Amino acid sequence: MITGHDEKEIALKAINLGAYDYYQKPIEIDELKTIVRRALYIQQLELENEFLSRQLQSEKQFEEIIGDSPEMHAVFDVMRRVSSTDVPVLIYGESGTGKELVARAIHFQSSRKDQPFVPINCGAIPENLLESELFGHEKGSFTGAYVQKKGKFELANQGTAFLDEIGELSPALQVKLLRFLQEKEIERVGGKEPVKVDVRILAATNKNLEKEIETENFRSDLYYRLSVISIALPPLRERGDDILLLANRFLYKYAKEYDKQKLTFDALATRKMQDYEWHGNVRELENRIRRAVIMSNNRLITCEDLGLKDDIPTKQASLSQAIDDAQRRYVKIALQQAKGNISRASRELGISRVKVYELVEKYKIVVDRYK
């Protein structure tokens, strides 16, 4: 703030309202330049610290889940909010998007982190065995029941039960699950006494449960019990530069595992990975890169190594999307090469620091000073 008044109260009010400094007329240009340079430097440090803190928070909390896209930052935000609660969470996502990873991350950031996390694949267990698996059974309750067996919910007592592919539950088991969620107690198959169980329920599905309700394949009352909070995981094809971020992480992992150091992707393979539809999502990407590391005969991983040939369909992007993708990529590369130094990156890109900050905000780029 520049003023002709010298009252102390005015200076204090200006500082409290957000002014960096208070400068009294007449103006000395060199002195003013020094003040402005100092203010800009402090601002730059504060912004870079904010970016770094945000990244470290995400990495510390959800280190198994890799993602820097706006879509994944939105997912991380919801995960942070629900981790400190006990409410049921329903996780939506295509096959291979990492639904169980999200469930595990929520559990291990919750107050139940030192208690069991019990995953249950509702689609993989035969229907005639699923009730016994979930609720347990008493000795002699059916042929082959030679001893009492605790079910998954009882094993998860004080912890978290993760019901994967919840949309595969039969109507009869949906009723029993609903009763469990309401009463917080189970009854083993062949049992006569209810057993109190304290379990947090996380569920996941790749089905549209609202449509399943319309066709009477899923109970609406159970749906509303399970989906107090919903998390929709984006498919890999909608996560932009996360594709290369994940690809390089998997490349490093498997190159180390198979003792093939200094591997890298050639330019065509990089472009093809970004354009590919990835219907199998992160799981498909990981499997293709593992295969490529094993099959590669030289330092460069090619499209052939990845099994991505020219006849494989790729997604089409609009011109504006292509421009945004290119701009985001160039800014991220410049920041990585500059080790997070905004001034150096702006010189490399040939644009002002202010413009770099604008692009960082626009594309939600995390500035990492340690790379």
N, C-alpha and C positions, 0 to 999 in steps of 0.2 A: 504494500500500500504506500502510495506517495501522497504526501499532504503538506500544506503550508502551516498546519496547526501543530503545536508542540505539547498539547495536553496529554498527560500520562494515561488518563482514562480512555481516550480515543485509541491510543496504541494498544492497550490491553484488550479493548473490545474487538479491534481488527484481528488480533492474534487469535482470540477465542472463536471468531467467526471463520477462521481457516487461513488467514494470511500467513505467509511464511516469514515475512519481515516487514518492518515499518521504516519508511525512509522519508526524511523531512527535506523539503526544498530549502535552498536551491540544489539542483541535481548536478552531481559530478559523474560524468559518463563512465569513466573507468571504474569508479567505486560501484556504480549501479551494475555494470557488467559482471563484476566479481560476485555481487550478491545473487544475481540471476543465475550465473553458472553454478554457484553453490546450491541454490534451490533446485535446479534441474538435476544435479548430481544426487541430492538427497531423494528426490522423487524417483529417480531411476533405481536407486538401491531399494526403496520401499516396494516398487513394483516387482522387481526381480525376486525380492524376498517373498512376496505374496505368491508369485508363480511357483517358486521352489517349495514353499510350505504346503501349497495345495497338492503338488505332485508327491511329496514325501508322505503326506497324510494318506493319499490314495494307495501308494505302494505299501505302506506299513499295514494298512487295514486289509487290503485285498490283494496281497502280493501274488497270489496264484492266478488272478484274473488280469490279463494284459489288455490295455485299451486306452487310447488317448483321444478318441473321437468324441464329438459333442454328445452323440447317442449314448456312449458308454459312461461319460461323465454324469449324464442324467440318471443312469442306472446306479452308479456309485452313490449318488446323492440319496436316492431312495433307500439303498442298502444301509447307509449310515444311520438314517432316521429310524429304520425298523429294528436295527440290531439291538438297540437298548430297550426294546419292548418285548412283550410276550405274545403279541397278536399273531394269528395265523397269516401266512403269506402264500399267495398263489403265483407261481413263476410260469410265464408263458414263453414259448420259443420253439423254433423249428428244431428238429433233431440235430444234435451236434453244436448247439450254440453255447453250451456250458451251464445248463440249468442246475446240475448237481454242484458244480463249483460255486455258484452263487449261493445255494443253500448252505453249503459248508462254511463259506465266508461269513454269512449272517450268524450261523451258530457260534463260530469261534470268535466273533466279536461281541457275543451276548454274555449275560451273566451266567449262562449255562455252559460256558466253554470248557469247564473242567469235568463235565458230565458227558455221557455217551451221545454220539451222533449216529443214528441208526437209519441207513438208507433202505428203502423197500421198493423194488420195482414191481408195481402192480400188474404190469403186462407180461412179466417173465415167469411168474409163479402160476401154476395151473389153478383154475378157479376152485376146484374141489379141495385144494390144499391151502388156499389163501387165507381162509378164516382162521385155520389153526396157526398159520404163520403170524398173523396179525395179533390174535387174541390168546394164543396158547391152547393147551388141552390138558385134561386130567387123565391120569392113568386109567386105561380100560375104556375110554370114551368111544373108541372105535378100533377096528382090527389093526393091529400094529402099534397101538398106543401103549407101550409097555411101561413107560414112566411118565410122570408129570412133566410137561414142557412149558416154559414161559414163552409168551409170544413177543413179537417185536416191540409192541407198545410197552410191555412190562420191562423189557430189556433197556428201553430208552427212558425209564423212569428218572425224573429230575433233569433229563436232557432233551434232545430234539429228535423227532421222527420225521424223516423225509419221504413222502409218498410220491415217487416218480410215476409218471403216466397215470395219474389219478383218473383220467377219463376212461380207463379200461376196467374200472371196478364194476362188478355186477350190481343190479338194482338191490338185491338182498344185502350185499355187503355195504352198499351206500347207506342203507337204513341203519345198520349196526355202527358204522363209522359216525353217522350223525348223532346217534344216541351217545356214543363215547364222547364226542365233542361237547355235548350238552351236559352230561352227567359227570364227566371226568373219572369214569370207572369202566372196567371191562369185566366180562364174564367168560372164563375159559370154556372151550368146547367140552361139554360133559360136566361142567361145574355148576354148583348151586349157589355159591356165595360171590357177590360182586367184589372186585379188587380195585381199590382206589389207586389211580396212577396220575402222576403230575408230568405231563409231556407237552412240549410245544410242537405244533404241527406245521411243517412246511410242505407244500405240495407243488407239483409241476406237471405240465401237460403240453403237448404239441397240437392238441385239438382246440377248436373253438367251442368252449363249453356252453356258451349262450345258444349256439345252434344245436348243440346236443340236448339242451333243455327243451328247445322248440320241438324236437323230434322225440321227446320223452325218453331219451337215453341217459339223461343225468338229472338228478333231483335239484330243483331250484333252491330249496332250503339248505341243502348241503353246499351248493355253490356259494351262497351268501355267507355261510359259516367259514368256508375256506378262504374266500377272497376279500377279507377285511382290508388287506393291502395287496395290490397286484403289481408285479414287475414284468414288463414286456422286454425280452431280450431281442435286440435287433439282429437280423441275419447278417452274416459276414459281408455279403455283397453291398450292404448299406452302411458299412463302417469305414469307408474311405481308406486313409493311410494306415489304419489298423491292420490291414492285410499284410503290408510289408513289415510292420512292427512285429506281428506274430510270426511271419515267415522267417525273419532274421533270428528271432528268439528260438524257434524250433531248429533252425539250421545250426545255431551255436550248440544247442542241447545234444543233437544227434551226431554232429561232427566230433564232439568231445566223447560221446559214448562209443562211437565206432573208430575213434582214433584217426580221424581225417581232418586235420587242422587246416586253417586258412582257406576254407571253402567259401565261395561267394556266388551270387546269382549273376548270370550274364544279362545284358540290357533287355534282350527279347523276353527272357523268362520273367524278369521284373515286370515288364509291361503286360505280359500275358496273365500273370497272377492278379494284377489290378483289374483287368478286364473280364476275367473269368467269373461265372455266375456263382460258384461254390454252393451248390445245392446241399452238399453235406456239411457245409459251414466249417467251423474251426476244426472239427474232427477230421474232415476230408483234407483240409490244408495240412494238418500235422502228419497224416498218413502219407500224403504225397511227398512231403519233404523228407520223411524218414526213408521212404523208398528211394528218393533221389540221392540221398547221402550214400546209401548202400550201393546203388548202381553206378554212381559217377566214377569215371576213370581219370578225371583231371580236376583242376582247381575250380573250374567254372561249372556251376549247375545250369543245365540247359532246359529248354522246354521238353525235349525228348526225355531227359532224366525225370522230369516232373509228370510226364504223361500228358502234357498239355499240347496237343497238336493243333494245327491250323484249322482243322475241321470241327474243333470243339466250339460250340456257340459261346459268344461273349456278350456282355451287356452293352447296350448302347447308351451313351451319355449325351445330354444336350450340350450345345456350344458353351453356354454359361457355366454348366457344371464342369466341363473340361477345363475352362479357364480358371475356375475356382480351385480345382484339383491341382493344376499346374502351379498356381500361385502359392497354395498351401505348401506344396512339396518344396518349392524353391526356398521359401522362408524357413522351413524346418531344417533343410540342409545347411543353409547359411548360418543358422543359430547353432547347429551342432558343430560345424567347422570352427565357429567363433567361440566355442565352449560357453555359450549362453551370454556372451558379451553383446549387448544391444548395439552399441556404437560401432563395433567392428563388423557386425552383421549388416548394419545399414550401409556401411562403406562398400561391402562386397556386393550388395544388391543394388547400389546406386540410388537409394532412396533415403529420406530423412528418418531419424530415430522415431519421430512422432508417427510416421507412416508405418514403421515396423511394429510399434505398439498397437496401432489400429488393426493391423493384420493379425497380430497375435491374439487380440481380443476377438476379432471376427471369427477366426478359425479355432479358437479355444486351444491354442498351442501352449503346451507346458514348457517353460524355459528351464533347462537343466544345465547348471553351471559345472557339473562334474563330468559330463561326457567329453 
